[in-house]
Amino acid sequence: MPSYRVIVSVGALRAGVLPQAVEPAAVAAAAELTVVEASSVDVVAREARLTVRFVADSVPEALRIAQRTLSGVQAVAATTGWRLTERVGGRWFRRA
């Protein structure tokens, strides 16, 4: 089964939300639909970026999972952008 990852740029947190709540919210949202392989939060160019890696049968299914994950993040923080990539061989290719 192909591996995908959704990468979300995270902005300001919603009122009363702790920073450590963002990653679990995203993982829980994705896990409603699929198996989550890994997750991480990194700071790139002074911007928080959340990555959730998961499995899906097709790009349309992966898009649905990515959108659910994005909704999970947006429940606790503002987002400034996102992208979906698929692993093919040893490389990641952008799908959305």
N, C-alpha and C positions, 0 to 999 in steps of 0.2 A: 504494500500500500504506500503511495507516495507521501512524502513528508513536506509540509508547508510551514511557513511562519508568517505571522502578522506582526508588523512592527508599528507601534503607535507612539507618536510624539505627544508627551503628556505636558499639559500646561498647569494652570492653577488648580489647587485642590478645592473641592466643595467645602463649605463651612463645616467645621467639626470633624473633618476626615483627616486621619493621620497618614503620613506618607507611606508607611508600611502596609496600608490597607489596599493600595492600588493594584499591586501584583496579584494578591489572592482573589480580588474581585474579577480580574481579567481571566485568571485560570479557572475559576469557578464557572464563569459564563461559557468558556470554551468547552469545559468538561461536561456541560449539559448535553453536548452534541457529539463529542468525539473523545479520543484518548489524547491527553496532553503529554507530549514527550519531555518538554523542558520549558523553563521560563527564566527571564532575567530582566534586570533593569540596569541600564547603562547611562552615563552622561556623555553625550557627544556634542561638541561645539556649544557647551553650556546649556544643553537641552536634555531633559530626561526622555529616554527612549525605552519603552517596554517591548520586549519580544516574547511571544508565545509560540512555541513550536508544537505542531499537532499533525495527526494523520487524517487523510481524506481520500475518497475514491476518485474524485474528479475536481477540476477547477471550479465548476459551479457550486459543488458542495463546500469546497474550501472557502469560497467567497461568502457563503451563508454563515459558516463558522466564524470567519473573520469579522463579519458584521455583528454577530452576536457578541464576540469578544470586545469589539469597539463599544457596543452598548454597555457592557459591563464596566468598562473603564469610564465611560461618560457619566455613569451613575455616581461616581466618586470624584471625578476630576474633569476639567476641560481638556479637549484634545486639539492639536493644531495640524494634524495630518496623520496618514497611515498608508501602509503598502502591504501587499501580499506577495510572497515569493514561494517558489516551488523548487525543491531539490531534485535535480536531474543529474545522475552520475555524482560527481563530486562538486557540482556548482549550483548556485542559487540563481533562478531566473524570475524576474518580476512578472506577476500575473495581474496585478491591479495596484 
